[in-house]
Amino acid sequence: MRIASAAIILLVLTIDQWLKIWVKTHMFLGEKIKLADWAYIAFTENKGMAFGMEFVGTLVLCCFRIIAVAALVWLVVKITRKPGVKWGLVVLMSMVLAGAMGNIFDNIFYGLIFQDSVGFSPATLVAPGLGSGSLFEGRVVDMFYFPMIDTFLPDWFPFGGGSRFIFFSPIFNFADASITTGGLLLVVCYYKTLNSLLSTKREEADHSEE
């Protein structure tokens, strides 16, 4: 089971990093490639919050995410040791873990190995240490933009009447999709299992204190 989990993590990381490196080295910042009226490849960067949101600095976010990943690694290792564990649970937890690891990689290393894009020129992949930043100064690459609904709200609408409305407006990457999909399905499909695992952990902690 642990081999399967490692394979899923490696697959997600490989796809995520390949997409990011291709976008960063073939597109200039802000460029869009139209795939359909509702689908674009749109190159943007952020400090590391999912779907381009920014609330804290890169270093703080990296430290928080590293702690979260360490906790997820411990949990996945513990779960895969249990007999009779469900495949779906392992797959979804591995997806969440891989997505978090993918965005951490950008934050930690992209400042070291990429020169920023200038004007209409894509970024350049360089030897470690020759990039535009230092360790923990990299920005996460986002590229998927799906404005499935792009319209204007009627004037009589109580909130934002007459203004433009876009759904879905955030730009995200493969790692974000892996985290979100895996996390939502975990809650929907394995809520009872996760609750049981957490309850067991709390009981073990209580016994150890006694």
C-alpha positions in Angstrom: 0.0 0.0 0.0 2.9 2.4 0.8 4.3 1.7 -2.7 1.0 2.6 -4.3 0.9 5.8 -2.2 4.4 6.7 -3.2 3.6 6.1 -6.9 0.5 8.4 -6.7 2.5 11.1 -5.1 5.3 10.8 -7.7 2.8 10.9 -10.6 1.0 14.0 -9.3 4.3 15.8 -8.6 5.7 14.9 -12.0 2.6 16.2 -13.9 2.4 19.3 -11.7 6.1 20.3 -12.1 6.1 19.5 -15.9 3.2 21.8 -16.4 4.6 24.6 -14.3 8.1 24.4 -15.9 6.6 24.3 -19.4 4.4 27.3 -18.8 7.2 29.3 -17.1 9.7 28.6 -19.9 7.3 29.0 -22.9 4.9 31.8 -21.8 5.4 35.3 -20.6 3.8 36.4 -17.3 0.1 37.4 -18.0 -0.1 35.6 -21.4 -3.2 33.6 -22.2 -3.7 30.7 -24.6 -7.4 30.1 -25.5 -8.5 26.5 -25.5 -12.2 27.2 -25.6 -14.6 30.1 -24.8 -14.6 28.9 -21.2 -11.1 27.5 -20.9 -7.6 29.1 -21.0 -4.0 28.5 -20.1 -3.2 31.8 -18.3 0.2 32.2 -16.8 0.2 33.9 -13.4 2.2 33.6 -10.2 1.5 34.0 -6.5 3.1 33.5 -3.1 1.6 30.1 -2.6 -2.0 30.2 -1.4 -4.4 28.0 -3.3 -6.2 29.6 -6.3 -3.9 32.7 -6.2 -5.0 34.1 -2.8 -2.4 35.9 -0.8 -2.7 36.6 2.9 0.7 36.1 4.4 4.4 36.2 3.3 6.1 33.4 1.4 8.4 32.3 4.2 5.5 32.1 6.8 3.4 30.2 4.3 6.3 27.8 3.5 6.9 27.0 7.1 3.2 26.4 7.7 2.9 24.2 4.6 6.1 22.2 5.6 4.6 21.5 9.0 1.3 20.4 7.4 3.1 18.2 4.9 5.1 16.5 7.7 1.8 15.8 9.5 0.3 14.4 6.3 3.3 12.2 5.7 3.0 10.8 9.2 -0.7 10.2 8.8 -0.3 8.5 5.4 2.5 6.2 6.8 0.4 5.3 9.8 -2.7 4.6 7.7 -0.9 2.5 5.1 0.4 0.3 8.0 -3.2 -0.6 9.1 -4.6 -3.9 7.8 -7.6 -3.6 5.6 -7.2 0.1 4.9 -9.4 1.2 1.9 -7.6 2.0 -1.4 -9.7 5.1 -1.9 -8.6 6.6 1.3 -5.0 6.1 0.5 -5.4 7.5 -3.0 -7.1 10.6 -1.8 -4.8 11.3 1.0 -1.8 10.8 -1.3 -3.4 13.3 -3.7 -3.7 16.0 -1.0 -0.1 15.3 0.2 1.3 15.5 -3.4 -0.5 18.7 -4.1 0.9 20.4 -1.0 4.4 19.1 -1.8 4.1 20.5 -5.4 3.4 24.0 -4.3 6.1 23.9 -1.6 8.7 23.0 -4.2 7.8 26.2 -6.2 8.1 28.3 -3.0 11.4 26.8 -1.9 13.3 26.3 -5.2 11.9 28.4 -8.1 13.7 31.5 -6.9 17.0 29.6 -7.2 16.5 28.0 -10.6 14.5 30.6 -12.6 15.3 34.0 -14.0 12.1 36.0 -14.1 10.3 36.6 -17.4 10.9 40.2 -18.7 8.4 41.9 -21.0 7.2 39.4 -23.5 10.1 36.9 -22.9 9.5 33.7 -20.9 11.5 32.9 -17.8 14.9 31.1 -18.1 15.8 27.9 -16.3 19.3 28.4 -14.8 21.7 26.5 -12.6 20.8 26.5 -8.9 21.8 29.8 -7.3 21.7 31.8 -10.5 18.0 32.6 -10.3 16.3 35.8 -9.5 15.8 35.0 -5.8 17.0 32.9 -3.0 15.7 29.9 -1.0 12.1 30.3 0.0 11.6 33.2 -2.4 10.0 31.3 -5.3 6.5 32.0 -6.5 3.9 29.3 -7.3 3.0 29.0 -11.0 -0.7 28.9 -11.9 -2.2 28.3 -15.3 -5.7 26.9 -15.4 -8.4 29.5 -16.0 -12.0 28.3 -16.5 -14.4 31.3 -16.8 -17.4 29.1 -17.5 -19.8 32.0 -17.0 -18.8 35.4 -18.1 -21.7 37.9 -18.0 -23.0 41.1 -16.5 -25.5 41.1 -13.6 -28.8 42.8 -14.3 -29.2 46.3 -12.8 -32.0 45.2 -10.5 -29.7 42.5 -8.9 -29.4 43.4 -5.1 -25.6 42.8 -5.0 -23.3 44.1 -7.7 -26.1 45.0 -10.1 -24.7 46.0 -13.5 -21.2 44.7 -12.8 -19.4 41.9 -14.5 -19.7 38.4 -13.0 -17.3 35.6 -13.8 -17.6 32.0 -12.6 -15.1 30.4 -12.2 -12.6 33.3 -11.8 -9.6 31.9 -9.8 -6.5 30.7 -11.7 -5.1 27.5 -10.3 -2.6 24.7 -11.0 -2.6 20.9 -11.0 -1.4 20.8 -7.4 -4.3 23.0 -6.3 -6.7 20.7 -8.2 -5.2 17.6 -6.5 -5.5 19.1 -3.0 -9.1 20.3 -3.6 -10.4 17.2 -5.3 -8.7 14.9 -2.8 -9.8 16.9 0.2 -13.4 17.2 -0.8 -13.7 13.5 -1.7 -12.1 12.6 1.6 -14.7 14.6 3.6 -17.6 13.3 1.5 -16.6 9.7 1.1 -14.5 9.0 4.2 -15.7 11.3 6.9 -16.5 8.5 9.3 -13.2 6.8 8.7 -11.3 10.0 9.3 -13.3 10.7 12.4 -12.6 7.3 13.7 -8.8 7.7 13.1 -8.8 11.1 14.9 -10.8 9.6 17.8 -8.3 6.8 18.1 -5.5 9.2 18.1 -7.1 11.3 20.9 -7.7 8.2 23.0 -4.1 7.1 22.6 -2.9 10.6 23.7 -5.3 10.5 26.7 -3.9 7.0 27.8 -0.3 8.2 27.4 -1.0 11.1 29.7 -2.4 8.8 32.4 
